[in-house]
Amino acid sequence: MNRQINARLPRRSNAKAGGPMGLEALTGCKWIGIGNRQISTWCMKFFQNLVFALCICGFYENNSFASAGKNGPKIGDAPPPLILSETIQGPPMTEISWDKLKGKVVVLEFWNTACAPCIEAIPHLNDLVGQFSNRVVFISISDDNGDYLKKYLKRKPIKSWVVLDGLLNPTRTAFDVHGIPHTVIVDASGKIAAITHPAVLEAKNLEEILAGKPCSLPAPQLYSPDDRDVVAVTNPAPTKDVVAVTNPAPTSVGISVKGPFPQPDRGPFGSRGWGRSKSFPDFEAGKASLEDVIPAFFDISPKLVFAKTKLPEGLYDISAIAPQGETLELKQQFAKKLETNFGIEVQTKKQNVKVYVMTVCSTNAPGIKQAQRRGGGGQRPGGFYLNGTKMDDIASLMELSLDKPIINETGLAGRWSVDVKWQMSKSELESDSTPDSDKVIQAVREQLGLELASTNRTVDVLEITRTRN
């Protein structure tokens, strides 16, 4: 057997949330990497493939509590300015400011169409709008593609005003929103009266605020990006302290494969990725397909994986761990495990393929800026948003919208925040088809200052074949 396995330590984050929006904070969210699986339609691909996403919807479905960023405004503070880009439904943009809303009670709802608990909250919020339409202003702030959102509202009406956040989400950033849905209520005096989750907001709470009384909603749990490596233990009546998790270093290579399992009806699935420990290599996959696990484990774009045989169906729980310095041994042992358990062989080889080479063409593009900390974001119909992400991961996300792998030759180090939206074609809007690659490339050039040039390159690919008996 002439098999080659690359020894490079994988650092590409790959995981997928069963709910459409991934996560960033444990007070309503928890960290996860999101990855690159190709699904049959653009809609499914969008809903199940994200990078470092903002909130895990399966978590929110069973935990309707509020979280708030430690760096954001608190109850009793004046709210930050509303820096918006477009009114989708409601008055002109010139009428949506705190000066224009002075003397009114305002409910801000941060959401988007990719967030399952946000969608679940729409009927409840519509009921509240119906009850308080003459006394309370409801504003839903989204970061969706405007074309897509207009189409979405035709089949899922929302009674509130609906607006788009500005480029790079300045309003959400100013409010330090780490997970959606996220509700902020401003009283008639122009002060924040409550920060909550829409599922727990009741008519009596709005009546309290309208009457000038303190709101009886509980204070939100505070979150900071510095808290991302701890696990918050949450019960219906929270009494537990935050618990730090420490894993001992392994003394030998260990690989576990369990499954297959069916796809769950709800909740997260498909997570896969390398751990964040710098002292030893560890890989975990939870209810993930081999189609997703293999490129994630071998740190290669799914578009550079060529399966010459059909992969086993079903989802698997997989863990792989090794002592420091034994990454190559771990990869070799994992390859043997694939042979033993599934009868498939993987090997790396050189192959000439069509790719996009990504370079910098402008240094003052409006949709990109340097970031100090790792953040969240993800793909959405007609675009994507990422906050505090390395350029390699940005390239990986772009691959979902294009028909070729992307080679990053920008030379841009550190972390970056990007926000891009392209013009959606009629077929993309009506049938959830794959985006027009020319529109994507144009948007990336104009909004991010990045050029994507199509060419041929000889690169490492991963070939999967059936083992020879």
C-alpha positions as CSV (number, residue, x, y, z in Angstrom):
1,M,0.0,0.0,0.0
2,N,1.5,3.3,-1.1
3,R,-0.3,5.8,1.1
4,Q,0.8,9.3,1.9
5,I,-0.6,11.2,4.8
6,N,0.2,14.9,5.4
7,A,1.8,15.6,8.8
8,R,0.8,19.3,8.9
9,L,-1.2,20.0,12.1
10,P,-4.8,20.9,11.1
11,R,-6.0,24.4,12.1
12,R,-9.0,24.8,9.9
13,S,-12.1,25.1,12.0
14,N,-14.9,22.8,10.8
15,A,-18.3,22.2,12.5
16,K,-21.9,22.6,11.7
17,A,-24.9,23.5,13.7
18,G,-28.2,21.7,13.1
19,G,-29.9,25.0,13.8
20,P,-29.2,27.7,11.2
21,M,-27.2,30.0,13.2
22,G,-24.0,29.1,15.1
23,L,-22.6,30.6,18.2
24,E,-20.3,32.9,20.0
25,A,-21.1,33.1,23.7
26,L,-22.1,30.6,26.3
27,T,-24.6,32.9,28.0
28,G,-27.1,32.0,25.3
29,C,-24.5,30.5,23.0
30,K,-21.3,28.5,23.1
31,W,-18.3,28.4,20.8
32,I,-18.2,26.1,17.9
33,G,-16.3,26.0,14.6
34,I,-18.5,25.8,11.5
35,G,-17.4,24.2,8.2
36,N,-17.8,23.4,4.6
37,R,-20.1,20.6,3.6
38,Q,-21.7,20.8,0.2
39,I,-25.5,20.2,0.4
40,S,-27.9,19.6,-2.5
41,T,-29.3,23.1,-2.6
42,W,-28.0,26.5,-1.7
43,C,-30.6,26.9,1.0
44,M,-29.5,23.8,2.9
45,K,-25.9,24.7,2.3
46,F,-26.5,28.0,3.9
47,F,-28.5,26.7,6.9
48,Q,-26.0,24.0,7.7
49,N,-22.6,25.4,6.9
50,L,-21.3,28.4,8.8
51,V,-18.0,29.6,10.4
52,F,-17.7,30.7,14.0
53,A,-21.4,31.5,14.1
54,L,-23.2,33.8,16.4
55,C,-25.7,31.7,18.4
56,I,-26.4,28.0,18.4
57,C,-30.1,27.7,17.8
58,G,-30.5,24.2,19.3
59,F,-29.1,25.7,22.5
60,Y,-31.6,28.6,22.5
61,E,-34.6,26.4,21.8
62,N,-34.3,25.0,25.3
63,N,-32.7,27.9,27.1
64,S,-34.7,31.1,26.6
65,F,-32.7,33.3,28.8
66,A,-31.1,36.7,28.1
67,S,-27.4,37.4,27.7
68,A,-25.7,40.8,27.3
69,G,-22.1,41.7,26.5
70,K,-20.0,43.1,29.3
71,N,-18.9,45.9,27.0
72,G,-22.4,46.9,25.9
73,P,-24.9,49.3,27.4
74,K,-26.5,48.3,30.7
75,I,-30.0,48.8,32.1
76,G,-30.4,52.5,32.9
77,D,-28.0,53.6,30.2
78,A,-28.8,55.6,27.1
79,P,-28.8,53.3,24.0
80,P,-26.1,53.7,21.3
81,P,-27.0,55.3,18.0
82,L,-29.0,53.4,15.4
83,I,-26.6,53.1,12.5
84,L,-28.8,51.5,9.9
85,S,-28.4,51.0,6.1
86,E,-31.9,50.4,4.7
87,T,-35.6,50.3,5.7
88,I,-37.2,47.1,4.5
89,Q,-40.5,47.8,6.1
90,G,-41.5,50.9,8.0
91,P,-40.8,54.7,7.7
92,P,-37.9,56.2,5.9
93,M,-34.4,55.9,7.5
94,T,-34.5,59.6,8.4
95,E,-37.4,58.9,10.8
96,I,-35.6,56.1,12.7
97,S,-33.3,57.7,15.2
98,W,-33.4,58.2,19.0
99,D,-34.3,61.9,18.5
100,K,-37.2,61.0,16.3
101,L,-38.3,58.3,18.8
102,K,-38.0,60.5,21.8
103,G,-40.9,60.0,24.3
104,K,-41.8,56.6,23.0
105,V,-41.2,53.1,24.3
106,V,-39.1,51.1,21.8
107,V,-38.5,47.4,21.5
108,L,-35.4,46.5,19.4
109,E,-35.1,43.0,18.2
110,F,-31.8,41.8,16.8
111,W,-32.4,38.8,14.6
112,N,-32.0,37.3,11.1
113,T,-33.7,34.8,8.9
114,A,-31.0,32.1,9.5
115,C,-31.7,31.9,13.3
116,A,-34.3,29.3,14.2
117,P,-35.3,30.7,17.6
118,C,-35.6,34.1,16.0
119,I,-38.1,32.7,13.6
120,E,-39.9,30.9,16.4
121,A,-40.3,34.2,18.2
122,I,-42.0,36.0,15.3
123,P,-45.6,34.9,16.1
124,H,-45.2,36.0,19.7
125,L,-43.7,39.3,18.8
126,N,-46.4,39.8,16.2
127,D,-49.0,39.3,19.0
128,L,-47.3,42.0,21.1
129,V,-47.2,44.4,18.1
130,G,-50.9,43.8,17.7
131,Q,-51.5,44.6,21.4
132,F,-49.2,47.7,21.6
133,S,-49.1,49.1,18.1
134,N,-50.4,52.5,19.2
135,R,-48.1,52.8,22.3
136,V,-44.9,50.9,21.5
137,V,-42.5,51.0,18.5
138,F,-41.1,47.6,17.5
139,I,-38.0,47.6,15.3
140,S,-36.5,44.4,14.0
141,I,-32.8,44.8,13.1
142,S,-31.4,42.2,10.7
143,D,-28.1,41.7,8.9
144,D,-29.7,39.7,6.0
145,N,-29.3,40.4,2.3
146,G,-32.0,43.0,1.5
147,D,-33.3,41.2,-1.6
148,Y,-33.6,37.9,0.3
149,L,-35.3,39.6,3.3
150,K,-38.0,41.2,1.2
151,K,-38.8,37.9,-0.3
152,Y,-38.8,36.2,3.1
153,L,-41.3,38.7,4.5
154,K,-43.8,37.8,1.8
155,R,-44.1,34.3,3.1
156,K,-43.4,35.0,6.8
157,P,-44.9,38.4,7.6
158,I,-43.5,40.5,10.5
159,K,-45.7,43.3,11.9
160,S,-42.8,45.4,13.3
161,W,-40.6,47.8,11.4
162,V,-37.8,45.9,9.7
163,V,-34.5,47.5,9.0
164,L,-31.0,46.4,8.0
165,D,-28.0,47.1,10.2
166,G,-25.1,49.1,8.7
167,L,-22.1,47.7,7.0
168,L,-20.1,45.5,9.4
169,N,-23.1,45.6,11.8
170,P,-22.2,48.8,13.8
171,T,-25.5,48.8,15.7
172,R,-25.2,45.2,16.8
173,T,-21.6,45.9,17.7
174,A,-22.4,49.0,19.7
175,F,-25.0,47.0,21.7
176,D,-22.4,44.2,22.2
177,V,-24.8,41.5,21.0
178,H,-23.2,38.1,21.2
179,G,-26.2,35.9,20.5
180,I,-29.5,36.2,18.7
181,P,-32.4,36.7,19.2
182,H,-31.6,39.6,21.5
183,T,-34.2,42.1,22.7
184,V,-33.6,45.6,24.1
185,I,-36.4,47.7,25.5
186,V,-35.9,51.5,25.7
187,D,-38.4,53.5,27.9
188,A,-40.0,56.8,27.1
189,S,-37.2,58.7,28.9
190,G,-34.7,57.3,26.5
191,K,-33.0,54.8,28.9
192,I,-32.6,51.1,28.5
193,A,-35.3,49.4,30.7
194,A,-34.7,45.8,29.9
195,I,-32.4,43.4,28.0
196,T,-34.0,40.0,27.4
197,H,-34.9,37.1,25.1
198,P,-38.1,37.6,23.1
199,A,-39.6,34.3,24.3
200,V,-39.8,35.6,27.9
201,L,-41.1,39.1,27.1
202,E,-44.7,39.4,28.1
203,A,-47.4,42.1,27.8
204,K,-47.2,42.8,31.5
205,N,-43.5,43.8,31.1
206,L,-44.4,46.4,28.5
207,E,-47.2,47.7,30.6
208,E,-44.8,48.1,33.5
209,I,-42.4,50.2,31.3
210,L,-45.3,52.2,29.8
211,A,-46.4,53.0,33.4
212,G,-42.9,54.2,34.3
213,K,-42.3,51.3,36.7
214,P,-39.2,49.1,37.0
215,C,-39.4,46.2,34.6
216,S,-39.8,42.8,36.4
217,L,-37.8,40.9,33.8
218,P,-34.6,39.4,35.2
219,A,-31.3,41.0,34.5
220,P,-29.4,39.4,31.6
221,Q,-26.3,37.2,32.1
222,L,-23.2,39.1,31.2
223,Y,-20.7,37.8,28.7
224,S,-17.3,38.8,27.4
225,P,-15.1,37.3,24.7
226,D,-12.6,36.5,27.4
227,D,-15.2,34.0,28.9
228,R,-15.2,31.8,25.8
229,D,-13.1,29.1,27.3
230,V,-15.4,28.3,30.2
231,V,-18.6,26.4,30.4
232,A,-21.7,28.1,31.9
233,V,-23.9,25.6,33.8
234,T,-27.4,26.7,33.4
235,N,-30.5,25.3,35.2
236,P,-34.1,26.5,35.3
237,A,-33.1,28.1,38.6
238,P,-29.4,28.8,38.1
239,T,-27.3,28.1,41.2
240,K,-24.1,26.7,39.6
241,D,-21.0,28.6,39.2
242,V,-19.1,28.8,36.0
243,V,-16.9,25.8,35.6
244,A,-13.5,25.8,33.9
245,V,-12.7,22.7,31.8
246,T,-9.2,21.3,31.7
247,N,-8.2,18.2,29.8
248,P,-5.1,16.2,30.7
249,A,-2.5,15.7,28.1
250,P,-2.7,12.2,26.5
251,T,0.1,9.6,26.8
252,S,-0.8,7.6,23.6
253,V,-2.7,7.8,20.4
254,G,-6.4,7.2,20.9
255,I,-9.2,7.0,18.3
256,S,-12.9,6.3,18.9
257,V,-15.6,5.9,16.3
258,K,-19.3,5.4,17.2
259,G,-22.3,5.2,14.9
260,P,-23.9,5.4,12.5
261,F,-26.7,7.5,13.9
262,P,-29.7,9.1,12.1
263,Q,-29.9,12.8,11.7
264,P,-31.6,14.3,14.7
265,D,-34.9,16.0,14.3
266,R,-33.7,19.1,16.2
267,G,-30.6,20.4,18.0
268,P,-27.0,20.7,16.9
269,F,-25.3,18.0,14.8
270,G,-22.4,17.7,12.4
271,S,-19.8,19.5,14.6
272,R,-16.2,18.6,13.8
273,G,-12.9,20.3,14.3
274,W,-9.5,20.3,15.9
275,G,-9.3,21.4,19.6
276,R,-7.7,24.6,20.7
277,S,-5.0,23.1,22.9
278,K,-1.5,24.0,21.9
279,S,0.1,21.2,23.8
280,F,-1.4,18.2,22.0
281,P,-3.5,17.4,18.9
282,D,-7.1,16.5,19.5
283,F,-10.0,16.2,17.1
284,E,-13.7,15.8,17.9
285,A,-16.7,15.2,15.7
286,G,-20.3,15.0,16.9
287,K,-23.0,13.4,14.8
288,A,-21.1,14.2,11.7
289,S,-20.9,12.6,8.3
290,L,-17.7,11.1,6.9
291,E,-18.1,13.5,4.0
292,D,-17.6,16.3,6.5
293,V,-15.2,14.6,8.9
294,I,-12.5,13.5,6.4
295,P,-11.6,17.0,5.0
296,A,-11.9,18.5,8.5
297,F,-9.5,15.9,10.0
298,F,-6.9,16.2,7.2
299,D,-7.2,20.0,7.1
300,I,-8.1,20.3,3.4
301,S,-10.8,22.1,1.5
302,P,-13.8,19.8,0.7
303,K,-13.4,20.9,-2.9
304,L,-9.9,19.3,-3.0
305,V,-11.3,15.9,-1.8
306,F,-12.0,13.5,-4.6
307,A,-14.1,10.4,-3.6
308,K,-13.7,7.6,-6.1
309,T,-16.1,5.5,-4.1
310,K,-19.4,6.1,-2.2
311,L,-18.9,7.0,1.4
312,P,-20.9,5.2,4.1
313,E,-24.1,7.1,5.1
314,G,-25.1,8.1,8.6
315,L,-23.6,10.3,11.3
316,Y,-20.8,9.5,13.6
317,D,-19.2,10.5,16.9
318,I,-15.5,10.5,16.4
319,S,-12.6,11.5,18.7
320,A,-8.9,11.3,18.0
321,I,-6.1,12.4,20.3
322,A,-2.4,12.0,20.6
323,P,0.6,13.3,22.6
324,Q,2.4,16.4,21.5
325,G,4.6,15.9,18.4
326,E,2.7,12.8,17.2
327,T,0.3,14.4,14.7
328,L,1.6,12.3,11.8
329,E,1.1,9.1,13.8
330,L,-2.4,10.2,14.7
331,K,-3.2,10.8,11.0
332,Q,-1.8,7.5,10.0
333,Q,-3.7,5.7,12.7
334,F,-6.9,7.5,11.7
335,A,-6.4,6.4,8.1
336,K,-6.0,2.8,9.2
337,K,-9.2,3.2,11.2
338,L,-11.1,4.3,8.1
339,E,-9.8,1.2,6.4
340,T,-10.7,-1.1,9.2
341,N,-14.2,0.3,9.9
342,F,-15.3,1.4,6.5
343,G,-13.1,-0.2,3.9
344,I,-11.9,3.1,2.4
345,E,-8.4,4.3,1.8
346,V,-7.3,8.0,1.9
347,Q,-4.1,9.3,0.4
348,T,-2.7,12.7,-0.5
349,K,-1.3,13.4,-4.0
350,K,-0.4,16.3,-6.3
351,Q,-3.0,17.2,-8.9
352,N,-3.5,20.1,-11.3
353,V,-6.9,21.7,-10.6
354,K,-8.9,24.8,-11.3
355,V,-8.7,27.3,-8.4
356,Y,-9.3,30.9,-7.4
357,V,-6.2,32.7,-6.2
358,M,-7.2,35.4,-3.7
359,T,-5.0,38.6,-3.6
360,V,-5.4,42.2,-2.3
361,C,-6.6,44.7,-4.9
362,S,-7.6,47.6,-2.6
363,T,-6.6,48.7,0.9
364,N,-9.6,50.9,1.6
365,A,-12.6,48.7,0.8
366,P,-15.7,49.5,3.0
367,G,-16.5,45.9,4.1
368,I,-13.3,44.8,5.8
369,K,-11.4,46.0,8.8
370,Q,-8.8,44.5,11.2
371,A,-10.1,43.0,14.4
372,Q,-8.4,42.3,17.8
373,R,-10.4,39.4,19.0
374,R,-12.0,36.3,17.6
375,G,-15.7,36.9,16.9
376,G,-18.7,35.3,15.2
377,G,-20.6,35.4,12.0
378,G,-21.6,33.1,9.2
379,Q,-23.0,32.6,5.8
380,R,-26.5,33.9,4.8
381,P,-28.4,34.0,1.6
382,G,-26.7,36.5,-0.7
383,G,-23.6,37.1,1.5
384,F,-21.8,36.5,4.7
385,Y,-20.5,38.3,7.8
386,L,-17.5,37.3,9.9
387,N,-16.0,39.1,12.9
388,G,-12.4,38.5,14.1
389,T,-11.5,35.7,11.7
390,K,-8.3,34.7,10.0
391,M,-8.1,35.2,6.2
392,D,-7.8,31.4,5.6
393,D,-11.2,30.9,7.2
394,I,-12.7,33.7,5.2
395,A,-11.4,32.0,2.1
396,S,-12.9,28.7,3.3
397,L,-16.3,30.4,3.7
398,M,-16.1,31.9,0.2
399,E,-15.7,28.5,-1.3
400,L,-19.2,27.6,-0.3
401,S,-20.5,30.3,-2.8
402,L,-18.1,29.4,-5.6
403,D,-17.3,26.4,-7.7
404,K,-13.6,26.1,-7.1
405,P,-11.2,26.0,-4.1
406,I,-9.5,29.3,-3.0
407,I,-5.8,29.7,-2.4
408,N,-5.1,32.6,-0.1
409,E,-2.2,34.7,-1.3
410,T,-3.3,38.0,0.4
411,G,-0.4,38.0,2.9
412,L,-2.9,39.4,5.4
413,A,-2.1,38.2,8.9
414,G,-4.1,38.5,12.1
415,R,-7.9,38.7,12.4
416,W,-10.3,40.5,10.2
417,S,-14.0,41.4,10.2
418,V,-15.7,41.2,6.8
419,D,-19.3,42.0,5.6
420,V,-20.2,41.3,2.0
421,K,-23.6,41.0,0.2
422,W,-24.0,40.3,-3.5
423,Q,-26.8,40.9,-5.9
424,M,-29.0,37.8,-5.8
425,S,-30.2,36.4,-9.2
426,K,-33.8,35.6,-9.8
427,S,-33.1,31.9,-9.7
428,E,-31.2,32.2,-6.4
429,L,-34.1,34.1,-4.8
430,E,-36.8,31.8,-6.1
431,S,-35.2,28.3,-6.0
432,D,-32.3,28.6,-3.5
433,S,-29.9,27.8,-6.3
434,T,-26.1,28.4,-6.1
435,P,-25.1,32.0,-6.4
436,D,-23.8,33.5,-9.6
437,S,-20.1,33.3,-9.2
438,D,-19.5,36.5,-11.2
439,K,-21.7,38.4,-8.7
440,V,-19.9,36.9,-5.7
441,I,-16.5,37.8,-7.2
442,Q,-17.6,41.4,-8.0
443,A,-19.0,41.9,-4.5
444,V,-15.8,40.5,-2.9
445,R,-13.7,42.9,-5.1
446,E,-15.8,46.0,-4.4
447,Q,-16.7,45.4,-0.8
448,L,-13.6,43.6,0.6
449,G,-10.9,44.8,-1.8
450,L,-10.0,41.1,-2.6
451,E,-9.4,39.8,-6.1
452,L,-10.4,36.2,-7.0
453,A,-8.5,35.2,-10.2
454,S,-9.4,31.9,-11.8
455,T,-6.3,29.8,-12.8
456,N,-4.9,26.3,-12.7
457,R,-2.5,25.2,-9.9
458,T,-0.8,21.9,-8.9
459,V,-1.9,21.4,-5.3
460,D,-2.3,18.7,-2.7
461,V,-5.6,16.8,-3.0
462,L,-7.1,14.0,-1.0
463,E,-8.2,10.9,-2.8
464,I,-10.6,8.4,-1.3
465,T,-10.9,4.9,-2.8
466,R,-12.2,1.5,-1.8
467,T,-9.6,-0.7,-0.3
468,R,-8.4,-3.6,-2.4
469,N,-9.1,-6.9,-0.8
